[in-house]
Amino acid sequence: MRAAIINSRPSSYLSCASLARELDVSESTVRDWVEKGLLPRPIKRGGSVRWSWADVQATMSSVAPVPPRITDDPYMAGAVNAAKAS
């Protein structure tokens, strides 16, 4: 039982593919999020590129969620359009 818990934890340093799997996104999304500052830059050692899982968690928890726009809700978008028409 203990081995299952230990093996379910991600590695301390993850490759792009492993990080993408952990975050349930594509590798290109990982790279895009790095460029947008939503994820930390990876650590490069020799020929390896790795992300610190602790840094990823800290960055992800510090990024404020984007509030939904009123027009994302069809009901609210209709109300806005109705208000503009009157």
N, C-alpha and C positions, 0 to 999 in steps of 0.2 A: 504494500500500500504506500509506504513512504517513497519508494522509487517512482511511482506514478506521479506523486506531487512534485518531486524534484525535476523529473523529465518534462513536466508541463510548463515549467518556467522557461522563458526565453533566455538565450545565452546573454552574458554580460555585454558582448560585442557582436553585433549582427551584420551580416552581409546585406546588400540591397535586396536580394531575393528573400532572405529570411525576414527582414524588416517589413517588406511588402506583405508577406504572408501574415505576420503578426498584426499588421494594421488592416488587413483585408482590402488592400488596394494593389494596383499594378506597380511595377518597378518605375515606369515613367511618371506615375503620380508621386512616388517617393522623391524622384529627382525634381519634379515641379514644386513640391512642397518645400524642398530645401531652398530652391531659388526664391520662393516667396517668403521665406523666413518662418514657415510653419513647422519646420523640422530643423534640428541643428545640422551643421555641416559635418560630414563624416571625418573620421580620423584616418589618415593614410600612413601605413607602415609598410615599407618595402613595396611589394606589388599588391598588397591587400587594402581594401577600403572597407571600413567598418564604422557602424554607429554605436555609440554607447547607449544601452537600453535605459540606463538611469537618466541620461541627458534627454533622450527622446520623451520619456515619461514626464520629466520636468517641463520641457518645452510644450508638450501637448496640453498639460494641465494649466499652463500659464496663458495660453492663447485664448482670448475671449471668443465665445461663440458668436457667429454672425447672426444678428437678429433677423427674423424673416421680414421681408418687405410686405407691405399691405397688399400689393398686387399679386403676391404669391398665393393668397387666399382668394378663390373665385368669388366668394360672397362679398368680401371686403372690396375687391376690384370692382364688382358691380355697384356697390354702395358709393365708391369714389366716382365712378362714371355717372351715376344718377345725380350726385351732388353737383358735378360739373355741368350737367345738362339743365339744371334748374336755376 
